[in-house]
Amino acid sequence: MARRTTAPPISWLMQLTLERPGLISLAAGFTDDETLPAREAKAALTELLSESKSSRIALQYGSTAGDPTLRRLTTERWSRQDNNPPWTQQIDPAKNLLITNGSQQLLYLVAECLCDPGDIVLVEDPTYFVFLGIAQSHGLRCRGITLTDAGMDLAHLEQVLEDLKRSGGLSRVKFLYCVSYFQNPTGRTTAWTVKAGALELLRRYERAAGHPLYLLEDAAYRELRFAGEDVPSTLTFKQAYQRVIYTGTYSKPFATGVRVGFGWLPDALFTPVHRLKGNHDFGTTSLLQQLLVRVLESGQYDRHLEVLRRRYAHKAKIMTAAMQETFPPRVTWLTPRGGLYVWGRAPRSWKTGIGSRVFEQALQQDVLYVPGRLCYAKDPTRRVPQHEMRLSFGNASDGDLRAGIQRLGTVLHAAGNA
Ligand SMILES: Cc1ncc(COP(=O)(O)O)c(C=O)c1O
């Protein structure tokens, strides 16, 4: 594993952002500094540490699965968002919920638990590039599923499953990974019908695979919606409780420094993933879990979320208005309705990768973005597109968003004229 694991681009991007103070980073997924909930966190922590019972819980080791109150509150939260799916009345959904160190840990645990080197994971094309690092490190092969505006292209998913069945590769497929809300990196949200179609396709191919084919729904940005309606998750489907792994996070909607996430797992997976977590860390930091319990119970979390939603709606508007004003008309993007990202698409011949003229000139102008190619899995059945960029409106100030986009616009105009 040590020999196989390459340097994750996320570490380099974050390091560069922290080391070059003049740099306007539209790259790493840092969140908005101005709205970090310092006052709310301070009040909750002070309260927590002033009572002897709660301070003992907060400053002591806890259980591997997580604090029972936080597990219950988390389960109630997603059940409410999904209108209390009927199956949750029959079994207690909180018993299969694991609190993790960010949702990142859940992604890692699931990959580690389900996959052996050489196994295959189906991913969106493009997808969350840090997940690709986990796959790379574990020696997994990925097959990319083309995206439409409504999420995965089901016809392509079927074609890939059929190809794998014919070539004898289906038995190595373990799960399909889907970032379903305001996807990182494209900002797209998966329609409910697409989720239903994907689950149905996986079910159809299970017999040929010889084992369950899970759908891992990563809902990291679900709560950061600032336009449109919420889309129900895969947990709403009948029998989903046997085939769906659902993960979410308190990082992005509260504070990224409070690295607490969660995963809901089917019975067959809960025990092994729970055991693996025991080997990793035997429990997420109690202090942070107790902080979350306080802010969730007091309503501070929801009030803060409203502030964040307004703030990101405002920042998304600033970014896209600046793009409209300064980018060459041949660069296109979708207007974000939530999350932190705008996916810019230049004409195919304009390269945006590390080492390309656009990337280097942007860096010279002190602007950093995530080259789109980093978000594509290594899939030998197609070429990796080179002409896209992920732009985040999460961290930069309003002024820096305008200045950064303007500078990038100049660089892109030069690329268009070259
Ligand atoms: C799609 C997606 N999933 C998971 C994560 C991990 O977030 P955390 O570990 O902070 O919950 C991120 C972080 O950027 C993400 O973009």
The ligand as a MOL file (V3000), in Angstrom:
LIG
                    3D

  0  0  0     0  0            999 V3000
M  V30 BEGIN CTAB
M  V30 COUNTS 16 16 0 0 0
M  V30 BEGIN ATOM
M  V30 1 C -18.4030 14.9010 -1.7310 0
M  V30 2 C -17.6840 14.9570 -0.4390 0
M  V30 3 N -17.7950 13.9250 0.4070 0
M  V30 4 C -17.1630 13.9060 1.5820 0
M  V30 5 C -16.3460 14.9590 1.9600 0
M  V30 6 C -15.6440 14.8740 3.2830 0
M  V30 7 O -16.0590 15.8520 4.1560 0
M  V30 8 P -15.9100 15.7060 5.7390 0
M  V30 9 O -14.9390 14.6130 5.9740 0
M  V30 10 O -15.4270 17.0170 6.2020 0
M  V30 11 O -17.2610 15.3400 6.2330 0
M  V30 12 C -16.1860 16.0580 1.1270 0
M  V30 13 C -15.2970 17.1590 1.4940 0
M  V30 14 O -14.9890 18.0350 0.7440 0
M  V30 15 C -16.8740 16.0560 -0.1170 0
M  V30 16 O -16.7620 17.0540 -0.9710 0
M  V30 END ATOM
M  V30 BEGIN BOND
M  V30 1 1 1 2
M  V30 2 1 2 3
M  V30 3 2 2 15
M  V30 4 2 3 4
M  V30 5 1 4 5
M  V30 6 1 5 6
M  V30 7 2 5 12
M  V30 8 1 6 7
M  V30 9 1 7 8
M  V30 10 2 8 9
M  V30 11 1 8 10
M  V30 12 1 8 11
M  V30 13 1 12 13
M  V30 14 1 12 15
M  V30 15 2 13 14
M  V30 16 1 15 16
M  V30 END BOND
M  V30 END CTAB
M  END
